[in-house]
């Protein structure tokens, strides 16, 4: 699954979450609008309630891209 597909799924489901990188908390819709096409095409995995992580070429979990936080 691509990062784009994960973000689109979050937007469609109206989940009340924020995605936190090292610098800022993001809405999924804002990431869809602002991330580059190569970033959106990255293979990724979402562990609900915890994180979205990149999938390495070998099929293993790689870098955590965003931590999932509940909206207040």
C-alpha positions in Angstrom: 0.0 0.0 0.0 1.3 3.5 -0.8 1.4 6.4 1.6 -1.1 8.1 -0.7 -3.6 5.2 -0.3 -3.2 5.3 3.5 -3.8 9.0 3.7 -6.8 8.8 1.4 -8.3 6.0 3.6 -7.8 8.2 6.7 -9.5 11.2 4.9 -12.5 9.0 3.7 -13.1 7.5 7.1 -13.1 10.9 8.8 -10.8 9.5 11.6 -10.1 12.1 14.3 -6.3 11.8 14.2 -3.2 13.9 13.6 -0.1 12.6 12.0 3.0 13.9 13.7 6.5 14.1 12.2 9.5 15.5 14.0 8.4 19.1 13.3 4.6 19.4 13.2 1.2 17.7 13.6 -0.6 17.3 10.3 -4.1 16.5 9.1 -4.1 13.7 6.5 -5.7 15.9 3.9 -2.9 18.5 4.3 -0.3 15.9 3.7 -2.0 14.8 0.5 -1.9 18.4 -0.7 1.7 19.2 0.4 3.8 16.0 -0.1 5.7 15.4 -3.3 4.6 12.7 -5.7 7.7 10.5 -4.9 6.9 10.7 -1.2 3.2 9.8 -1.8 4.3 6.8 -3.9 6.4 5.3 -1.1 5.3 1.9 0.2 4.0 2.2 3.7 2.2 0.4 6.5 -0.2 1.9 9.0 -0.4 0.4 12.5 -3.7 1.9 13.7 -3.3 4.1 16.8 0.5 4.0 16.6 2.4 5.0 13.4 2.8 5.0 9.6 6.1 3.4 8.7 7.9 3.1 5.4 8.3 -0.4 3.9 11.8 -1.2 2.8 12.7 -2.8 -0.5 13.1 -6.1 1.3 9.6 -5.9 2.6 10.5 -5.0 6.2 9.2 -2.0 8.3 11.6 0.9 7.9 11.6 4.4 9.2 8.5 5.7 11.1 7.2 8.5 8.9 4.4 9.7 11.2 3.2 8.9 14.7 -0.6 8.8 15.0 -2.1 11.0 17.7 -5.8 11.4 18.7 -7.2 14.8 18.2 -8.1 16.6 21.4 
